[in-house]
Every structure is written in structure tokens, then in C-alpha cells.
Amino acid sequence: MSNISRSKLKKKKEDIWKEKVNIFFDILKIDFILIIHKNTSSIIGKKDIHESSFNIELTNRLLQEIIKYEINSKKVDIFDGDLQKDISIFDFKNYKIIIEDGNFIRGALILNSTPSYYLHKSLEIFVKEYEKENGKFLKTFTRKITTYPDFINIIEKIFDITLVFPHIINLTPLSTNINPYQDKILTIATNIQKEKGKFFISELLNKLLLIKEIKEPKEKIIADIYDLRQYGYIIPIIE
């Protein structure tokens, strides 16, 4: 194989690692998701991703800020690789908030740090999917209605929030082959699970980064963990 071919192959691998790293860290940025019915200004869906300190008072204050925000009044430059893009974002206390309007709802992500463009695109897709699945409900919604559609399946499909859930080793035999380093990752994850009964992806990553003998780049470590999830070797605990 020529040096040029090796260079291209290496670049392709690094691009794949980068994509998986971006997905992982973007999910960690999401603290809270709100769905607001635009005509009535009612919260018709909410999800606290990390079991944060979102009490009723804080949620109500967030709601007021999100309702009154003019979506086109402020744009912030976000760099996605070499591309510079504009998204609607504003600050509230220590949070960054991005919003997206559909025909009937306003979706909002409350974040603990500056978002990537990927998160904004995911929010756009989420709003479209929610309205597509719940069109009849949204057209006839009034404040008297107290039962709202379940939207967790849409969140999990688009944002993959199970990345932040506790995980366990899948004891069912699997046919997908893994590399020696992924096997080492599973061994370390197993040791954490023996001690605590479960483990978090961030906890596993931190443990791996502290092992001096491991010479792999951080991006490859995260990509290998991501692949082990995709293969089914480590699985989230969904309550």
C-alpha cells in the first residue's frame, strides 16, 4: 500500500472517530428538553436528561424566557469543522438554550455548554418528527387536555440519550467480532460493574484514559466504546 493510500485510510478512520466523538459529547451537553404548544404557551412535553435541579419554579422561569424569545432576533456563529453556521441561541443563568419552531410547537434544548451545529439540526428533525406523529393532537389541543403524547421514543431515536444512562455488560453471546482493544474495554467495564452493579460511559472513558499503558488516541477510545454499544456488547439500563 502506498503512503498516499495509507494517508487516505488514516484520514477516513479519523473522520469516523470524530463523528462518533461529536455524537457522544453533544448528548452530554443536553440537560433538559421542552416542548411548548405555541398557540396556548403550554408545556406539552418535558424531559430531564440528567436528573438535574429543574424544579417547578426554574421550569416556569425557563418557559417564560423561551416563550418570549424572538427566534430571528439573535443569531450566533457556530463552527462545524470548517463551516460557519448561524443558530438561534440565548443564555439563561448558566445554561445555553437553542430553540426551533414548527407549525404547532416550539422545541427547546437546555444545554450546559455551547452546542454544536449537529444539535441544532437534531432539534429541527425532532420538531418535524413530533409534529408528524402527533398532528391530530396538536390541531385540537386546548389547555383542558392533560394527557400528552409520549415522545421519549422520538428523543431516543434522534438524540440517542441512552448514552448518558447507566450501562451493563450484555451476557448474551454475540456474533460480531471485536478487536483486542475492545476486548480490554469490556474487561475494564466488567470490573466496574462487579464493584458498582453498573457503569456510565463517561466513567468507563475516564478509567481508560488513566491507564498509562493505553496508547490509543482519546477519539479512538470513544469510537471503540461507541461501537461496542452498537454491537450490543454493552447495553443501557432503561427504566
BAFIKOL-425433 format. One line per 3 residues: number of its first residue (from 0); for each residue x, y, z of N, C-alpha, C. Coordinates in Angstrom, 1 decimal. Atoms other than C-alpha are relative to their C-alpha. Example, Ala and Ser with C-alpha at 12.3 -4.5 7.8 and 13.67 -1.06 7.14 Angstrom:
BEGIN
0 = 0.9:-1.2:0.0:12.3:-4.5:7.8:0.9:1.2:0.0; -0.9:-1.1:0.0:13.7:-1.1:7.1:-0.8:1.1:0.8 $
END
This chain:
BEGIN
0 = 0.8:-1.2:0.0:0.0:0.0:0.0:0.9:1.3:0.0; -0.8:-1.2:0.1:1.4:3.4:-1.0:-0.3:0.9:1.2; 0.2:-0.9:-1.1:1.9:6.2:1.5:-1.2:0.9:-0.2 $
3 = 1.2:-0.8:0.3:-0.9:8.2:-0.2:-1.2:-0.8:0.5; 1.2:0.8:-0.4:-3.3:5.3:0.3:-0.1:-0.1:1.5; 0.0:0.1:-1.4:-2.3:4.9:3.9:-0.5:1.3:0.6 $
6 = 0.4:-1.3:-0.5:-2.8:8.6:4.5:-1.5:0.2:-0.1; 1.5:-0.1:0.2:-6.3:8.5:3.0:-0.8:-0.9:0.9; 0.7:1.0:-0.9:-7.2:5.4:5.0:0.0:0.6:1.5 $
9 = -0.1:-0.6:-1.3:-6.0:7.1:8.2:-0.9:1.1:0.2; 0.9:-1.2:0.0:-7.9:10.3:7.4:-1.5:-0.5:0.1; 1.4:0.5:0.0:-11.1:8.2:6.8:-0.3:-0.5:1.4 $
12 = 0.2:0.5:-1.3:-10.7:6.4:10.1:-0.2:1.1:1.0; 0.1:-1.1:-1.0:-10.1:9.7:12.0:-1.3:0.8:-0.2; 1.3:-0.6:0.2:-13.2:11.2:10.4:-1.1:-0.7:0.6 $
15 = 1.1:0.8:-0.6:-15.3:8.3:11.6:0.1:0.1:1.5; -0.2:-0.2:-1.4:-13.8:8.6:15.1:-0.6:1.4:0.4; 0.5:-1.4:-0.4:-14.6:12.4:15.1:-1.5:0.0:0.0 $
18 = 1.5:0.0:0.1:-18.2:11.8:14.1:-0.6:-0.6:1.3; 0.5:0.7:-1.2:-18.7:9.3:17.0:0.3:0.8:1.3; -0.4:-0.8:-1.1:-16.9:11.6:19.4:-1.0:1.2:0.2 $
21 = 1.0:-1.2:0.0:-19.2:14.6:18.4:-1.3:-0.5:0.5; 1.3:0.5:-0.5:-22.3:12.5:19.0:0.0:-0.2:1.5; -0.1:0.2:-1.4:-21.1:11.4:22.4:0.0:1.2:0.8 $
24 = -0.1:-1.2:-0.8:-20.1:14.8:23.7:-1.2:0.9:-0.1; 1.2:-0.8:0.2:-23.2:16.5:22.2:-1.1:-0.4:0.9; 1.0:0.5:-0.8:-25.5:14.3:24.1:0.2:0.4:1.5 $
27 = -0.3:-0.4:-1.4:-23.7:15.1:27.4:-0.3:1.4:0.3; 0.3:-1.5:-0.2:-24.5:18.8:26.8:-1.4:0.2:0.3; 1.5:-0.2:-0.1:-28.3:18.3:26.9:-0.4:-0.3:1.5 $
30 = 0.5:0.2:-1.4:-29.8:18.8:30.4:-1.5:-0.2:0.0; 1.4:-0.1:-0.1:-33.4:19.4:29.6:-0.6:0.2:-1.4; 0.7:-0.2:1.2:-35.9:19.2:26.7:-1.4:0.4:0.3 $
33 = 1.4:-0.5:-0.2:-39.1:21.2:26.5:-0.7:0.0:-1.3; 0.9:-0.1:1.2:-42.0:21.0:24.0:-1.1:1.0:0.4; 1.0:-1.1:-0.4:-44.3:24.1:24.1:-1.0:0.1:-1.2 $
36 = 1.0:-0.2:1.0:-47.6:24.3:22.3:-0.1:1.5:-0.3; -0.2:-1.4:0.3:-47.3:27.7:20.5:-1.3:0.8:0.3; 1.3:-0.8:-0.1:-51.0:28.8:20.5:-0.4:0.2:1.4 $
39 = 0.5:-0.1:-1.4:-51.6:28.1:24.2:1.2:0.3:1.0; -1.2:-0.2:-0.8:-48.0:28.6:25.5:0.1:-1.1:1.2; 0.1:1.0:-1.0:-48.5:25.3:27.4:1.2:-1.0:-0.2 $
42 = -1.0:1.0:0.1:-45.7:22.8:28.2:-0.8:-1.4:-0.3; 0.7:1.3:0.3:-46.9:19.5:26.5:1.0:-1.1:0.0; -1.0:1.1:-0.1:-43.6:17.6:26.9:1.2:0.6:0.7 $
45 = -1.3:-0.4:-0.6:-40.5:17.8:29.1:0.7:-1.3:0.4; -0.8:1.1:-0.4:-37.6:15.5:29.8:1.3:0.6:0.6; -1.2:-0.4:-0.7:-34.9:16.0:32.4:1.0:-1.1:-0.3 $
48 = -0.9:1.0:0.5:-32.0:14.1:30.8:1.0:-0.5:1.1; -1.0:0.4:-1.1:-29.5:14.1:33.8:-0.5:0.0:1.4; 0.6:-0.1:-1.4:-32.0:14.3:36.7:0.6:1.3:0.6 $
51 = -0.6:-1.2:-0.5:-30.8:17.9:37.1:-0.9:0.7:1.0; 0.8:-0.7:-1.0:-32.1:20.5:39.5:-1.1:0.9:-0.6; 1.1:-0.8:0.6:-35.1:21.7:37.4:-1.2:-0.2:0.8 $
54 = 1.2:0.0:-0.8:-37.7:22.4:40.0:-1.1:0.7:-0.8; 1.1:-0.6:0.6:-41.1:23.8:39.2:0.2:1.5:-0.3; -0.3:-1.4:0.1:-40.0:27.4:39.8:0.9:0.3:-1.2 $
57 = -1.0:-0.2:1.0:-37.0:27.1:37.5:-0.6:-0.3:-1.4; 0.6:0.4:1.3:-39.0:25.3:34.8:-0.9:1.1:-0.5; 0.9:-1.1:0.4:-41.6:28.1:34.8:0.7:1.2:-0.5 $
60 = -0.8:-1.2:0.5:-39.0:30.8:34.5:0.6:-0.3:-1.4; -0.5:0.4:1.3:-37.4:28.9:31.6:-1.1:0.1:-1.0; 1.1:0.0:0.9:-40.8:28.6:30.0:-0.3:1.4:-0.5 $
63 = 0.3:-1.4:0.4:-41.4:32.4:30.1:1.1:0.5:-0.9; -1.1:-0.5:0.9:-37.9:33.1:28.6:-0.1:-0.6:-1.4; 0.1:0.7:1.3:-38.5:30.6:25.8:-1.1:0.5:-0.8 $
66 = 1.2:-0.5:0.7:-42.0:31.8:25.0:0.2:1.4:-0.6; -0.1:-1.4:0.5:-41.0:35.5:24.7:1.2:0.2:-1.0; -1.2:-0.1:0.8:-37.8:34.8:22.8:-0.4:0.1:-1.5 $
69 = 0.3:-0.1:1.4:-37.9:36.1:19.2:1.1:-0.8:-0.7; -0.9:0.9:0.6:-36.3:33.4:17.2:1.0:0.6:-1.0; -0.9:-0.6:1.0:-34.9:35.6:14.5:0.7:1.2:0.4 $
72 = -0.6:-1.3:-0.5:-33.7:38.4:16.7:1.4:-0.1:0.3; -1.4:0.2:-0.3:-30.4:36.9:17.5:0.6:-1.3:-0.6; -0.7:1.1:0.6:-28.0:34.6:15.7:1.4:-0.1:0.5 $
75 = -1.3:0.2:-0.5:-24.8:33.1:17.0:0.8:-0.9:-1.0; -0.8:0.8:0.9:-22.0:31.7:14.8:0.5:-1.2:0.7; -0.5:1.2:-0.5:-21.2:28.1:15.4:0.8:-0.7:-1.0 $
78 = -0.9:0.6:0.9:-18.3:26.4:13.8:-0.1:-1.5:0.0; 0.1:1.4:0.1:-18.8:22.9:12.5:1.1:-0.4:-1.0; -1.2:0.3:0.9:-15.4:21.8:11.1:0.4:1.3:-0.6 $
81 = -0.4:-1.2:0.6:-14.5:24.4:8.6:-1.2:0.9:-0.4; 1.2:-0.7:0.3:-18.1:25.6:8.2:-0.5:0.9:1.1; 0.5:-0.9:-1.0:-19.5:28.6:10.0:-1.5:0.1:-0.3 $
84 = 1.5:0.0:0.2:-23.3:28.5:10.6:-0.6:0.8:1.1; 0.8:-0.8:-1.0:-25.9:30.6:12.4:-1.1:-0.9:0.6; 1.2:0.6:-0.7:-28.3:29.2:15.0:-0.5:1.0:1.0 $
87 = 0.6:-0.8:-1.1:-30.7:30.8:17.5:0.4:-0.6:1.3; -0.5:0.5:-1.3:-29.2:30.6:20.9:-0.1:1.2:1.0; 0.0:-1.1:-1.1:-29.6:32.6:24.2:0.4:-0.6:1.3 $
90 = -0.5:0.4:-1.3:-28.3:32.4:27.7:-1.1:0.1:1.1; 0.8:-0.1:-1.2:-30.3:31.7:30.9:0.7:-0.6:1.2; -0.9:0.5:-1.1:-28.4:31.5:34.1:1.3:-0.6:-0.5 $
93 = -1.2:0.7:0.4:-25.7:29.0:33.5:-0.2:-0.9:-1.3; 0.3:0.9:1.1:-27.4:27.4:30.5:0.0:0.7:-1.3; 0.2:-0.5:1.4:-27.4:27.8:26.7:-1.2:-0.7:-0.5 $
96 = 1.3:0.5:0.5:-30.8:27.4:25.1:-0.1:0.2:-1.5; 0.3:-0.2:1.5:-31.5:26.7:21.4:-1.4:-0.5:-0.2; 1.4:0.2:0.3:-35.0:26.7:20.0:-0.3:-0.2:-1.4 $
99 = 0.5:0.2:1.4:-36.8:25.6:16.9:-1.5:0.0:-0.1; 1.5:0.0:0.1:-40.3:26.4:15.8:-0.5:-0.9:-1.1; 0.7:0.7:1.1:-42.6:24.1:13.9:-1.3:0.8:-0.2 $
102 = 1.3:-0.6:0.3:-46.2:24.8:12.8:-0.8:0.2:1.3; 0.8:0.0:-1.2:-47.6:24.0:16.2:0.8:0.1:1.3; -0.8:0.1:-1.2:-44.8:23.6:18.7:1.3:0.8:-0.1 $
105 = -1.4:-0.6:-0.2:-41.6:25.3:19.9:0.8:-1.0:0.8; -0.9:0.9:-0.7:-38.9:22.8:20.8:1.2:0.8:0.6; -1.2:-0.7:-0.6:-36.1:23.9:23.2:0.9:-1.1:0.6 $
108 = -1.0:0.8:-0.7:-32.9:22.2:24.3:0.7:0.9:1.0; -0.7:-0.8:-1.0:-31.5:23.5:27.6:1.4:-0.7:0.2; -1.3:0.7:0.1:-27.7:22.8:27.5:0.9:0.6:1.1 $
111 = -1.0:-0.4:-1.0:-24.8:23.0:29.9:1.2:0.6:-0.6; -1.1:-0.7:0.7:-22.4:24.3:27.3:-0.4:0.3:-1.4; 0.3:-0.4:1.4:-22.2:25.7:23.8:-0.3:-1.1:-0.9 $
114 = 0.3:1.1:0.8:-23.9:23.5:21.3:0.7:-0.1:-1.3; -0.5:0.2:1.4:-22.6:22.1:18.0:-1.2:0.3:-1.0; 1.1:-0.1:1.0:-24.5:22.6:14.8:-0.8:-1.3:-0.1 $
117 = 0.7:1.3:0.1:-25.3:18.9:14.9:-1.2:0.0:1.0; 1.1:0.0:-1.0:-27.5:19.5:18.0:-1.2:0.8:-0.5; 1.1:-0.9:0.5:-29.4:22.3:16.3:-0.7:-0.8:-1.1 $
120 = 0.7:0.8:1.1:-30.1:20.1:13.2:-0.8:-1.1:0.6; 0.8:1.0:-0.6:-31.2:17.3:15.5:-1.3:0.5:0.6; 1.2:-0.7:-0.5:-33.6:19.7:17.2:-1.0:0.2:-1.1 $
123 = 0.8:-0.2:1.1:-35.0:20.6:13.8:-0.8:-1.3:-0.4; 0.6:1.3:0.3:-35.6:16.9:13.0:-1.0:-0.4:1.0; 0.9:0.4:-1.1:-37.1:16.3:16.4:-1.4:0.7:-0.1 $
126 = 1.2:-0.8:0.1:-39.7:19.1:15.9:-0.9:-0.5:-1.1; 0.8:0.5:1.1:-40.7:17.8:12.5:-0.6:-1.4:0.3; 0.5:1.4:-0.3:-41.0:14.2:13.7:-1.1:0.0:1.0 $
129 = 1.0:-0.1:-1.0:-43.0:15.2:16.7:-1.4:0.5:-0.6; 1.2:-0.5:0.6:-45.5:17.2:14.6:-0.6:-1.0:-1.0; 0.5:1.0:1.0:-45.7:14.4:12.0:-0.7:-1.1:0.8 $
132 = 0.7:1.1:-0.8:-46.6:11.8:14.7:-1.2:0.4:0.7; 1.1:-0.5:-0.9:-49.0:14.0:16.7:-0.8:1.1:-0.6; 0.7:-1.1:0.7:-50.6:16.2:14.1:-1.5:0.2:0.5 $
135 = 1.4:-0.1:-0.5:-54.2:15.5:15.2:-0.1:0.6:1.4; 0.0:-0.5:-1.3:-53.5:16.1:18.8:0.4:1.5:0.1; -0.4:-1.4:0.0:-51.7:19.4:18.1:-1.1:0.9:-0.5 $
138 = 1.0:-0.8:0.6:-54.5:20.7:15.9:-1.2:0.3:0.9; 1.2:-0.1:-0.9:-57.2:20.1:18.6:0.3:0.3:1.4; -0.4:-0.2:-1.4:-55.2:20.8:21.7:-0.6:1.2:0.6 $
141 = 0.5:-1.1:-0.8:-56.7:23.0:24.4:0.7:-0.1:1.4; -0.6:0.1:-1.3:-55.5:23.8:27.9:-0.7:-1.0:0.9; 0.8:0.9:-0.8:-58.2:21.5:29.3:0.6:-1.4:-0.2 $
144 = -0.6:1.3:0.2:-56.3:18.5:27.9:1.2:-0.2:0.9; -1.1:0.2:-1.0:-54.0:17.0:30.5:0.8:-1.3:-0.3; -0.8:1.2:0.4:-52.8:13.8:28.7:0.7:0.3:-1.3 $
147 = -0.8:-0.3:1.1:-50.0:14.3:26.3:0.7:-1.2:-0.7; -0.6:1.2:0.6:-48.4:12.0:23.7:1.4:-0.3:0.6; -1.4:0.4:-0.4:-45.3:10.1:24.7:1.0:0.3:-1.1 $
150 = -0.9:-0.4:1.0:-42.3:11.4:22.9:1.4:-0.5:0.3; -1.3:0.6:-0.4:-39.4:9.5:24.6:0.6:-0.8:-1.2; -0.6:0.8:1.1:-39.1:7.2:21.6:0.6:0.8:-1.1 $
153 = -0.6:-0.9:1.0:-38.5:10.1:19.3:1.3:0.6:0.5; -1.3:-0.5:-0.5:-35.9:11.6:21.6:1.1:-1.0:-0.1; -1.0:1.0:0.1:-34.1:8.3:21.8:0.5:-0.3:-1.4 $
156 = -0.3:0.2:1.4:-34.2:7.9:18.1:0.9:1.1:-0.6; -0.7:-1.1:0.7:-32.9:11.3:17.2:1.3:0.4:0.8; -1.1:-0.5:-0.8:-30.6:12.3:20.2:0.8:-1.1:0.7 $
159 = -0.7:1.1:-0.6:-29.6:8.8:21.5:0.4:0.3:1.4; -0.3:-0.4:-1.4:-29.9:10.0:25.1:0.4:-1.2:0.9; -0.4:1.1:-0.8:-29.3:6.4:26.3:1.5:0.0:0.2 $
162 = -1.5:-0.1:-0.2:-25.6:7.3:26.0:0.3:0.4:1.5; -0.2:-0.5:-1.3:-26.0:9.0:29.4:-0.6:-0.9:1.1; 0.6:1.0:-0.9:-27.9:6.1:31.0:1.1:-0.9:0.6 $
165 = -0.9:1.1:-0.5:-26.1:3.6:33.3:0.0:-1.2:-1.0; -0.1:1.2:0.9:-24.9:0.5:31.3:0.4:-1.2:0.8; -0.4:1.2:-0.5:-24.3:-3.1:31.9:0.6:-0.9:-1.1 $
168 = -0.5:0.9:1.0:-22.4:-5.9:30.1:-1.1:-0.9:-0.5; 0.9:1.0:0.5:-24.6:-8.0:27.8:0.5:-1.4:0.1; -0.5:1.4:-0.3:-24.2:-11.6:28.9:-0.4:-1.0:-1.1 $
171 = 0.4:0.9:1.2:-25.9:-13.0:25.7:1.1:-0.1:-1.0; -1.0:0.2:1.0:-23.4:-14.5:23.3:-0.3:0.8:-1.3; 0.2:-0.8:1.2:-22.9:-12.2:20.3:1.0:-0.5:-1.1 $
174 = -0.8:0.5:1.1:-21.5:-13.0:16.8:0.9:1.1:-0.6; -0.9:-1.1:0.5:-19.9:-9.6:16.0:1.4:-0.1:0.5; -1.4:0.1:-0.4:-16.2:-9.8:16.1:0.5:1.4:0.5 $
177 = -0.6:-1.3:-0.5:-14.3:-7.2:18.2:1.5:-0.1:0.0; -1.5:0.0:0.1:-10.7:-6.2:18.2:0.5:-0.1:1.5; -0.6:0.3:-1.3:-8.3:-6.9:21.1:-0.2:1.2:1.0 $
180 = 0.2:-1.2:-0.9:-8.6:-3.3:22.5:-1.4:0.1:0.5; 1.4:0.0:-0.5:-12.4:-3.5:22.6:-0.2:-1.1:1.0; 0.1:1.1:-1.0:-12.0:-6.8:24.5:0.5:0.5:1.3 $
183 = -0.6:-0.6:-1.2:-9.8:-4.9:27.0:-1.0:1.0:0.6; 1.0:-1.0:-0.5:-12.5:-2.2:27.3:-1.1:-0.8:0.7; 1.1:0.8:-0.6:-15.1:-4.9:28.1:0.5:-0.5:1.4 $
186 = -0.5:0.5:-1.3:-12.8:-6.3:30.8:0.0:1.0:1.1; 0.1:-1.1:-1.0:-12.5:-2.9:32.5:-1.4:0.3:0.4; 1.4:-0.3:-0.3:-16.2:-2.3:32.2:-0.6:-1.0:0.9 $
189 = 0.4:1.1:-0.9:-16.8:-5.7:33.8:0.4:0.2:1.4; -0.5:-0.2:-1.3:-14.6:-4.8:36.7:-0.8:1.1:0.7; 0.8:-1.0:-0.6:-16.5:-1.6:37.3:-1.4:-0.5:0.4 $
192 = 1.3:0.5:-0.3:-19.8:-3.4:37.1:0.0:-0.9:1.2; -0.1:0.9:-1.1:-18.7:-6.0:39.6:0.0:0.8:1.3; -0.1:-0.9:-1.2:-18.0:-3.2:42.1:-1.2:0.8:0.2 $
195 = 1.1:-0.9:-0.1:-21.0:-1.0:41.4:-1.3:-0.5:-0.5; 1.2:0.6:0.6:-23.5:-3.2:39.6:-0.4:0.6:-1.3; 0.3:-0.7:1.3:-23.5:-0.8:36.6:1.2:0.9:-0.3 $
198 = -1.0:-1.0:0.3:-21.3:1.8:34.9:-0.5:1.0:-1.0; 0.3:-1.0:1.0:-21.6:5.0:33.0:1.1:0.1:-1.1; -1.0:-0.1:1.1:-19.9:5.6:29.6:1.1:1.0:0.4 $
201 = -1.0:-1.0:-0.4:-18.2:8.7:31.0:0.9:-0.5:1.0; -0.8:0.6:-1.1:-17.0:6.7:34.0:1.0:-1.0:-0.6; -0.9:0.9:0.7:-15.6:4.0:31.7:1.1:0.7:-0.8 $
204 = -1.0:-0.8:0.8:-13.9:6.5:29.5:1.1:0.6:0.9; -1.0:-0.6:-0.9:-12.2:8.3:32.4:0.9:-1.1:0.6; -0.9:1.1:-0.5:-10.9:4.9:33.7:1.0:-0.4:-1.0 $
207 = -0.8:0.3:1.1:-9.5:4.1:30.3:1.1:1.0:-0.2; -0.9:-1.0:0.2:-7.8:7.4:30.0:1.1:0.1:1.1; -1.0:0.0:-1.1:-6.0:6.9:33.3:1.0:-1.1:-0.1 $
210 = -0.9:1.1:0.1:-4.3:3.7:32.2:1.1:0.4:-1.0; -1.2:-0.5:0.7:-0.8:4.7:31.1:0.4:-0.9:-1.2; -0.4:1.0:1.0:-0.3:1.5:29.1:-0.7:0.2:-1.3 $
213 = 0.8:-0.2:1.2:-3.0:2.5:26.7:0.5:1.2:-0.8; -0.6:-1.1:0.8:-1.5:4.5:23.9:-1.0:0.5:-1.1; 1.0:-0.4:1.0:-4.7:4.9:21.8:-0.4:1.5:0.2 $
216 = 0.6:-1.3:-0.1:-6.0:8.4:21.0:-1.3:0.0:0.7; 1.2:-0.1:-0.7:-8.9:9.6:23.0:-1.2:-0.2:-0.9; 1.0:0.1:1.0:-11.0:9.8:19.8:-0.3:-1.5:-0.3 $
219 = 0.2:1.4:0.3:-10.4:6.1:19.1:-0.6:-0.7:1.1; 0.6:0.6:-1.2:-11.2:5.1:22.6:-1.5:0.2:0.0; 1.4:-0.3:0.0:-14.6:6.8:22.4:-0.7:-0.7:-1.1 $
222 = 0.6:0.7:1.1:-15.2:5.3:19.0:-0.2:-1.4:0.2; 0.1:1.5:-0.3:-14.5:1.8:20.2:-1.1:-0.3:1.0; 1.1:0.1:-1.0:-16.9:2.3:23.2:-1.3:0.1:-0.8 $
225 = 1.2:-0.2:0.8:-19.5:3.6:20.8:-0.3:-1.2:-0.8; 0.3:1.2:0.9:-19.1:0.6:18.5:-0.4:-1.2:0.9; 0.4:1.1:-0.9:-19.4:-1.8:21.5:-1.5:0.1:0.4 $
228 = 1.5:-0.3:-0.2:-22.8:-0.2:22.2:-0.8:-0.4:-1.2; 0.7:0.3:1.2:-23.8:-0.5:18.6:-0.1:-1.5:-0.3; 0.0:1.5:0.2:-22.8:-4.2:18.5:-0.8:-0.7:1.0 $
231 = 0.8:0.7:-1.0:-24.7:-4.9:21.7:0.7:-0.6:1.1; -0.8:0.5:-1.1:-21.8:-5.8:24.0:-0.3:0.7:1.3; 0.4:-0.7:-1.2:-22.7:-3.1:26.4:-1.4:0.7:-0.3 $
234 = 1.4:-0.5:0.3:-26.3:-2.0:26.8:-0.5:0.9:1.2; 0.5:-0.9:-1.0:-28.1:0.8:28.6:-1.1:-0.6:0.9; 1.1:0.4:-0.9:-30.4:0.3:31.6:-1.1:1.0:-0.2 $
237 = 1.1:-0.9:0.3:-33.7:1.8:30.5:-1.1:-0.2:1.0; 1.0:0.2:-1.0:-36.0:2.4:33.4:-1.4:0.4:-0.4 $
END
